[in-house]
Amino acid sequence: MDQNLRRKLDRITDILWAGGVTNPVTYIEQISYLIYLKLLDEEESVRELQGRLGAGDDARLFPLQTDRFRWSSWHFKSGEELRNFVRDEVFPYMASLVKDDPQVAEYFRDAVLEIVDPNVLKQVVDELDGIDFRKLGPDIKGDIFEYLLTHLGQSALNGQFRTPRQIRAFMVEMVNPDLGDTVYDPACGTAGFLIDVVDHILARYSEEPQEAPIYGEDWLEQRGQTLDQVKKEMPRLQTYRKGAGEKIPDWSLFEASIYGTDVSRQMMRISMMNLVLHGIRRANLKRGNVLSEMSGLTEEDLNRRYRVILSNPPFAGQIPSESIRQDLPSKSRKSELRFLGLMLRSLAPRGRCAVVFPEGALFGSTRAHKDLRQKLLRECELLAVVSPPAGVFKPYAGVKTSVLVFRRPANEPAEGKAATRRVWFYEIGNDGFDPEKIQGGVRPETPDKNDIPGLLAAWDEYKSSSFEKPPGEEANVLLDPGTDEPACWWSSFETIAENDYNLAASRYKPRVAEPVPDEDPADLIREVLAIEREITEGLEKLLKEVEN
């Protein structure tokens, strides 16, 4: 994304901010409405051209008199006429397209134009009118929205903040989604995990996939270096791959495999637009509370099984007991346990899951905590517990988290047997960002200090052994004095079961023995005796003074 486009986006957000739309979630949602309207107009122009050339079909989003609702038919308006027309006629028309285009109708259902100042709306429309989205590839269009979403990274609203890209990236790599896998995030927020899955699959099916740093291509531009040059200087730089996906044989199958739910309608609109701008127009996104009996989802939605689940669900609240879904394995009111129970229920045979989980729930002593951890280990194969640094969600939250990576076996374990044989633990000391400092509302980058590439290299080694030979030492062994602190280790199922299914990485971390002192033991004994004599003499002297 070039500087001109970035400046244009900055102008749009500045205009909205100055016009009173200051909540980042709200102004991103408002921009999403207008971008969608322009995209639909451009798509209609393509359909018209195909019709004149005898290609495509006769389907039109704006047939006959409804042509007046197209962006190109009203963008020249101004003042209250523009605001009232968009608010009172364009939005309701889009919401009415339930039969013709149900996804568009769902997107605009209950939509409200919150840009009340007509002059502000006109300025934003004029800025967007200068962007020809047809000439931009899905990577650039996706970058546009990712750039807007950085504003969410500067505030946490109602507990909503984005999972950092470096964490999402390694989670996607570890579950390794492929074309044909159904992918689900039950608390998708801005669709960060789903977008990363899309990038991962597109890169796999590209002739020439591109590698990019997790800090974004703008970061490279500011350094004035190529990626190869930076990697030579910083071998621990974390990157990800993306591509055009021109080798994907069936794009509709690809789109139909993406699923997401979220309880917030604002988040759903933002995630839908994020996917649309990344080229995924018909993902299966729905608003609903997946933990509630009153979820708003269909029986098919509730009973569907997925091959890949990736999520960072909210774990800050408790659900009213009368609202809890009765078909989930955990009966706890704590949302983190309910979400993990949902994922266990929703994971298909041979399916893989990576989920962010609060550290306290890994060793919680309540019956609900223990039962769910036991269920996880017995029904699924818990492959890894990855422990990121404590400050990974700063400045919005200081809670320590871990990432659980597990898969469901093709067949149920035999009675009395557990699907998990051993669990691999990996401790990330640094995630590519300063663990303590906060500058401009974010943690500054430390690209030369990142343990995540080491994690992925060790994971590849473990996977190449069919998960039979975990890297690192066995749990709780005593390492020789002078040995470096281990980054990874493993524990048998039996050891974990003996510890009340405690899954905290620190519980099983090998210890480095203290070095044996060089001094002669006899000399140490003489020193202790001398100290004892001094203490005795001092006490005798004090006693005499007291007696006198």
C-alpha positions in Angstrom: 0.0 0.0 0.0 1.6 3.3 -1.1 2.0 6.5 0.8 -0.8 8.3 -1.1 -3.4 5.6 -0.1 -2.2 5.7 3.5 -2.5 9.5 3.6 -6.0 9.2 2.1 -7.1 6.8 4.8 -5.6 9.0 7.5 -7.5 11.9 6.1 -10.8 9.9 6.3 -10.2 8.9 9.9 -9.2 12.5 10.8 -12.3 13.9 9.2 -14.5 11.5 11.1 -12.7 12.2 14.4 -13.1 15.9 13.9 -16.8 15.3 13.0 -17.5 13.7 16.3 -17.2 10.0 15.4 -14.4 9.2 17.8 -15.0 5.6 18.8 -12.6 3.5 16.6 -15.1 0.6 16.3 -17.8 3.0 15.2 -15.8 4.9 12.6 -14.3 1.7 11.1 -17.9 0.4 10.9 -19.1 3.6 9.2 -16.2 3.5 6.7 -17.1 -0.2 6.1 -20.6 0.7 5.0 -19.4 3.2 2.5 -16.6 1.0 1.1 -19.2 -1.8 0.7 -21.5 0.5 -1.2 -18.7 1.5 -3.6 -17.6 -2.1 -4.0 -21.1 -3.1 -5.0 -21.3 -0.2 -7.5 -18.0 -1.3 -9.1 -19.2 -4.9 -9.2 -22.4 -3.8 -10.9 -20.3 -2.0 -13.5 -18.4 -5.2 -14.2 -21.7 -7.1 -14.6 -23.0 -4.5 -17.0 -19.8 -4.8 -19.1 -20.0 -8.6 -19.2 -23.7 -8.3 -20.2 -22.8 -6.1 -23.2 -20.1 -8.6 -24.2 -22.5 -11.5 -23.9 -20.7 -13.0 -20.9 -22.0 -13.7 -17.4 -25.7 -13.7 -16.5 -28.4 -11.1 -16.4 -28.5 -10.9 -12.6 -28.3 -7.3 -11.3 -28.0 -6.0 -7.8 -29.7 -2.7 -8.9 -32.3 -3.6 -11.5 -34.5 -0.9 -13.2 -35.5 2.0 -11.0 -33.3 0.8 -8.1 -30.3 2.1 -10.1 -30.6 5.3 -8.1 -29.3 3.5 -5.0 -25.9 2.9 -6.7 -22.9 4.8 -5.5 -22.3 6.3 -8.9 -25.9 7.7 -8.9 -25.8 9.6 -5.6 -22.1 10.3 -4.7 -22.3 13.8 -6.3 -25.1 14.8 -3.9 -24.2 17.1 -0.9 -25.6 18.6 2.3 -28.7 17.2 4.0 -29.9 15.7 0.7 -26.9 13.4 0.6 -27.1 12.4 4.3 -30.8 11.8 4.2 -30.7 9.8 1.0 -28.0 7.5 2.2 -29.5 7.1 5.7 -33.2 6.9 4.7 -33.2 5.2 1.3 -29.8 3.5 0.4 -29.4 1.7 3.7 -33.0 0.4 3.9 -32.8 -0.8 0.2 -29.6 -2.8 0.9 -31.2 -4.4 4.0 -34.2 -5.4 1.8 -32.1 -7.6 -0.5 -32.9 -10.8 1.5 -33.7 -12.9 -1.6 -31.4 -11.3 -4.2 -28.3 -11.0 -2.0 -28.8 -12.3 1.6 -25.2 -11.4 2.6 -25.6 -7.8 1.6 -29.0 -7.7 3.4 -27.5 -9.2 6.5 -24.6 -6.7 6.4 -27.0 -3.7 6.4 -29.6 -5.2 8.7 -30.2 -2.7 11.5 -27.4 -0.5 10.0 -27.4 3.1 11.2 -25.6 6.0 9.6 -23.9 7.7 12.5 -22.2 10.4 10.5 -24.7 13.0 11.3 -22.9 16.0 9.9 -23.7 16.2 6.1 -20.4 18.0 5.4 -18.3 15.3 7.1 -20.2 12.6 5.2 -19.5 14.5 1.9 -15.8 14.7 2.6 -15.6 11.0 3.4 -17.6 10.1 0.2 -15.3 12.2 -1.9 -12.2 10.7 -0.4 -13.5 7.1 -1.0 -14.6 8.1 -4.5 -11.0 8.7 -5.4 -10.1 5.0 -4.7 -10.7 2.6 -7.7 -11.0 -0.7 -5.8 -11.3 -2.6 -9.1 -7.6 -1.8 -9.9 -6.4 -3.0 -6.5 -5.7 -6.6 -5.9 -7.1 -8.4 -2.8 -3.7 -8.0 -1.1 -3.9 -4.2 -1.4 -7.6 -4.0 -0.5 -6.9 -6.2 2.5 -4.0 -3.9 3.5 -6.5 -1.0 3.4 -8.6 -2.6 6.0 -5.7 -3.9 8.1 -4.4 -0.4 8.2 -7.8 0.9 9.5 -7.8 -1.9 12.1 -4.6 -0.6 13.6 -6.8 2.1 15.2 -8.4 -0.7 17.2 -4.9 -1.6 18.4 -4.8 1.7 20.1 -7.9 1.2 22.3 -9.7 -1.6 24.0 -13.4 -1.1 23.9 -15.7 -3.2 26.0 -12.9 -5.7 26.3 -12.5 -5.9 22.5 -8.9 -5.8 21.3 -7.1 -7.7 18.6 -4.9 -10.7 19.1 -1.4 -9.6 18.1 -0.3 -10.7 14.6 2.8 -12.5 15.9 0.6 -14.7 18.1 -2.0 -15.4 15.4 0.8 -16.2 12.9 2.4 -19.0 14.9 -1.0 -20.4 15.9 -2.0 -20.7 12.2 1.3 -22.3 11.3 1.0 -24.9 14.0 -2.5 -26.1 12.9 -1.5 -25.7 9.2 -5.0 -25.3 7.5 -5.3 -26.5 3.9 -7.8 -26.0 1.1 -10.9 -28.2 1.9 -10.6 -27.7 5.7 -13.6 -26.0 7.3 -12.1 -23.2 9.5 -14.0 -21.7 12.4 -13.5 -19.0 15.0 -16.4 -18.9 17.5 -15.5 -15.4 18.7 -14.1 -14.0 15.5 -14.0 -10.3 16.4 -12.4 -8.5 13.4 -11.7 -11.9 11.7 -7.9 -11.7 12.3 -7.5 -15.5 12.6 -9.7 -16.1 9.5 -7.7 -13.5 7.5 -4.4 -15.2 8.5 -5.9 -18.6 7.4 -6.8 -17.1 4.1 -3.3 -15.7 3.6 -1.8 -19.1 4.7 -3.8 -21.0 2.1 -3.4 -18.5 -0.7 0.4 -18.6 -0.2 0.3 -22.4 -0.4 -1.6 -22.3 -3.7 0.5 -19.5 -5.3 3.1 -19.8 -8.0 5.3 -17.2 -6.3 4.3 -16.6 -2.7 5.8 -13.6 -1.0 7.3 -13.4 2.4 6.6 -10.4 4.7 7.6 -9.3 8.2 5.0 -9.5 10.9 5.4 -5.7 11.3 4.1 -5.1 7.8 5.6 -4.0 4.5 5.4 -0.3 5.7 8.0 -1.2 8.3 10.4 -2.4 5.5 9.8 0.8 3.5 10.6 2.9 6.5 13.9 1.1 7.0 14.7 1.4 3.3 15.8 -2.2 3.1 14.8 -5.4 1.4 13.5 -8.3 3.4 16.6 -10.3 2.6 18.8 -7.5 3.9 16.9 -7.3 7.1 16.9 -11.1 7.6 20.7 -11.1 7.4 20.9 -8.5 10.1 18.1 -10.1 12.2 18.0 -13.9 11.8 15.2 -14.0 14.4 12.9 -11.8 12.4 9.4 -13.4 12.3 7.7 -13.4 8.9 4.6 -14.9 7.2 3.7 -15.7 3.6 1.0 -14.5 1.3 0.1 -14.9 -2.3 -2.5 -14.6 -5.0 -3.8 -18.1 -4.7 -4.0 -18.5 -8.5 -3.7 -22.3 -8.2 -6.8 -22.7 -6.1 -9.1 -24.9 -8.2 -12.4 -23.9 -6.7 -12.8 -20.5 -5.2 -16.4 -21.0 -4.1 -15.3 -24.1 -2.1 -12.6 -22.0 -0.5 -15.0 -19.2 0.5 -17.6 -21.7 1.8 -15.1 -23.2 4.1 -14.6 -20.0 6.3 -16.9 -19.8 9.3 -17.1 -17.3 12.1 -19.5 -16.1 14.8 -19.4 -13.1 17.2 -21.9 -11.7 19.7 -21.4 -8.1 18.5 -23.1 -6.9 15.3 -20.4 -4.2 15.0 -17.7 -6.8 15.1 -19.5 -8.9 12.6 -19.8 -6.1 10.1 -16.1 -5.3 10.5 -15.1 -8.9 10.1 -17.3 -9.3 7.0 -15.7 -6.2 5.3 -12.3 -7.4 6.3 -12.9 -10.7 4.5 -14.5 -9.0 1.5 -11.5 -6.8 1.0 -9.3 -9.9 1.2 -11.2 -11.4 -1.6 -13.6 -13.6 0.5 -17.1 -12.4 -0.4 -19.2 -15.3 0.8 -17.8 -16.5 4.1 -20.2 -18.0 6.6 -20.2 -15.3 9.2 -23.1 -15.0 11.7 -24.0 -13.0 14.7 -24.8 -15.1 17.7 -23.8 -16.0 21.3 -22.5 -19.6 20.8 -22.6 -20.2 24.5 -26.2 -19.3 25.1 -29.4 -21.3 24.7 -30.8 -18.2 23.0 -27.9 -18.1 20.5 -29.8 -17.0 17.4 -28.1 -19.8 15.4 -29.7 -22.7 13.6 -29.5 -26.3 14.7 -27.2 -26.9 11.7 -24.8 -24.2 13.0 -24.8 -25.6 16.5 -24.1 -29.1 15.4 -21.5 -28.5 12.6 -18.0 -30.0 13.1 -14.9 -28.2 11.8 -11.5 -29.4 10.7 -9.7 -26.3 12.0 -10.6 -24.1 15.0 -8.6 -21.0 15.8 -9.7 -18.5 18.5 -8.9 -16.1 21.3 -12.3 -16.1 23.0 -13.2 -13.6 25.7 -12.5 -14.9 29.2 -13.4 -12.0 31.4 -17.0 -12.7 32.4 -19.5 -15.2 33.7 -22.6 -16.4 31.9 -26.0 -16.4 33.7 -26.7 -20.0 34.6 -30.2 -19.9 33.0 -28.7 -18.9 29.7 -26.0 -21.6 29.4 -26.3 -24.1 26.6 -27.0 -27.5 28.1 -25.2 -29.5 25.3 -21.7 -28.2 26.2 -19.4 -30.4 28.3 -18.5 -27.9 30.9 -21.2 -26.7 33.3 -19.2 -23.8 34.7 -20.4 -20.3 34.3 -16.9 -19.1 33.4 -16.8 -18.2 29.7 -13.2 -19.5 29.1 -14.3 -23.0 30.2 -17.4 -22.9 28.2 -15.6 -21.8 25.1 -13.0 -24.6 25.4 -15.9 -27.0 25.9 -17.5 -25.7 22.8 -14.3 -26.3 20.8 -14.0 -29.8 22.1 -17.6 -30.4 20.9 -17.1 -28.7 17.6 -13.9 -30.3 16.5 -14.3 -32.9 13.8 -12.3 -36.2 13.8 -8.7 -35.5 12.6 -9.5 -31.8 13.3 -6.9 -29.4 14.8 -7.4 -26.5 17.2 -5.2 -23.7 18.6 -6.8 -21.5 21.3 -5.6 -18.7 23.6 -6.4 -19.8 27.2 -5.9 -17.9 30.5 -3.0 -19.3 32.5 -5.0 -19.5 35.7 -7.5 -22.0 34.1 -4.6 -24.4 33.4 -4.1 -25.1 37.1 -7.4 -24.0 38.6 -8.4 -26.3 41.4 -12.2 -26.3 41.0 -14.0 -29.4 39.9 -15.0 -27.7 36.7 -11.4 -26.8 35.8 -10.1 -30.3 36.6 -12.9 -32.1 34.7 -12.5 -30.1 31.6 -8.7 -30.5 31.5 -9.2 -34.2 32.0 -11.8 -34.3 29.2 -9.4 -32.4 26.9 -6.5 -34.8 27.5 -8.6 -38.0 27.3 -10.8 -37.2 24.3 -8.3 -35.2 22.3 -4.5 -35.3 21.8 -3.1 -32.2 23.5 0.1 -31.7 21.4 1.5 -28.5 22.9 1.1 -25.8 25.5 2.9 -22.7 24.4 3.5 -20.0 27.0 3.9 -16.5 25.5 5.4 -13.7 27.7 3.1 -12.1 30.3 3.0 -8.7 28.5 1.8 -10.0 25.1 -1.6 -8.1 25.5 -0.3 -4.9 27.0 -1.4 -2.2 27.4 -5.0 -3.5 27.3 -4.7 -6.6 29.6 -2.0 -8.0 31.8 -3.4 -11.5 32.2 -1.0 -14.3 31.5 -2.1 -16.6 28.8 -1.1 -19.8 27.1 -1.9 -21.4 23.7 -3.3 -24.9 23.7 -2.8 -26.9 20.5 -4.7 -30.2 20.2 -6.3 -32.5 17.7 -9.1 -35.0 17.8 -8.2 -38.5 16.8 -9.9 -40.3 13.9 -11.4 -42.8 16.3 -12.4 -42.5 19.9 -9.8 -43.9 22.3 -10.4 -47.3 23.7 -12.2 -47.4 27.1 -9.9 -46.4 29.9 -7.3 -45.0 27.5 -6.4 -41.4 26.9 -5.9 -39.8 23.4 -3.0 -37.8 24.9 0.3 -39.7 25.5 2.5 -36.7 26.2 2.3 -32.9 26.2 5.1 -30.7 24.8 5.7 -27.3 26.5 7.4 -24.3 24.9 8.2 -21.1 26.7 8.4 -17.9 24.6 10.6 -15.4 26.4 10.2 -12.7 23.8 7.6 -12.3 21.0 9.3 -9.6 18.9 8.0 -6.7 21.0 9.4 -5.0 24.1 7.9 -6.8 27.2 7.9 -3.7 29.3 7.8 -0.4 27.3 4.7 1.2 25.9 5.2 3.9 23.3 2.2 5.6 21.5 -0.2 3.1 23.0 1.8 0.0 21.7 4.8 -2.0 22.5 7.8 -1.1 20.4 9.3 -3.7 18.1 12.3 -5.8 19.0 12.7 -7.8 15.7 16.2 -9.1 16.7 14.7 -10.6 19.9 12.0 -13.1 19.0 11.6 -16.7 20.2 8.7 -17.5 17.9 10.9 -18.6 14.9 12.6 -21.0 17.3 9.2 -22.3 18.4 8.2 -23.0 14.9 11.5 -24.7 14.0 11.2 -27.0 17.1 7.5 -27.6 16.2 8.5 -28.7 12.7 11.1 -31.1 14.2 8.4 -32.5 16.5 5.9 -32.9 13.7 8.5 -34.6 11.4 8.7 -37.4 14.0 4.9 -37.8 13.8 4.8 -36.3 17.3 6.7 -39.2 18.7 9.9 -37.4 19.8 9.3 -34.1 21.5 12.3 -31.7 21.5 13.7 -30.9 25.0 14.0 -32.8 28.2 11.4 -34.7 30.2 9.5 -32.9 32.9 11.2 -31.9 36.2 14.6 -33.4 35.4 17.6 -31.7 37.1 20.0 -30.3 34.5 23.7 -30.0 34.9 25.0 -26.8 36.5 25.8 -24.1 33.8 23.1 -25.5 31.4 21.1 -22.8 29.6 17.5 -22.3 30.7 15.5 -24.7 28.6 12.9 -23.3 26.1 11.0 -26.5 25.8 10.3 -29.8 27.6 7.7 -32.5 27.8 5.6 -34.5 30.2 3.9 -37.9 30.0 0.1 -38.1 30.4 0.6 -40.1 33.6 2.7 -37.4 35.2 0.1 -34.8 34.3 -2.8 -36.9 35.6 -0.9 -37.4 38.9 -0.8 -33.6 39.2 -4.6 -33.0 38.9 -4.3 -32.5 35.1 -2.3 -29.3 35.8 -1.2 -27.9 32.4 0.9 -24.9 33.5 4.2 -25.1 31.7 6.1 -23.9 34.8 4.9 -26.9 36.8 7.0 -29.3 34.7 9.9 -27.1 33.7 13.3 -28.8 34.2 15.6 -27.1 36.8 19.2 -26.2 36.4 21.3 -27.5 39.4 23.3 -25.1 41.5 27.0 -25.4 40.9 29.0 -27.3 43.5 31.0 -24.9 45.6 34.8 -25.0 45.1 35.6 -24.6 48.8 36.8 -27.4 50.9 33.9 -28.6 53.1 36.2 -28.6 56.2 37.0 -24.9 55.6 33.2 -24.2 55.4 32.7 -26.0 58.7 35.5 -24.1 60.4 33.9 -20.8 59.1 30.5 -21.8 60.5 32.1 -22.7 63.9 33.9 -19.4 64.1 30.7 -17.5 63.4 28.9 -19.6 66.1 31.7 -18.8 68.6 31.4 -15.1 67.9 27.6 -15.3 68.5 28.1 -17.3 71.7 30.7 -14.8 73.0 28.4 -11.9 72.2 25.4 -13.5 74.0 27.6 -14.3 77.1 28.7 -10.7 77.2 25.2 -9.5 76.9 24.0 -11.8 79.7 26.6 -10.4 82.1 25.5 -6.9 81.4 21.9 -7.8 82.0 22.7 -9.6 85.3 24.7 -6.6 86.6 
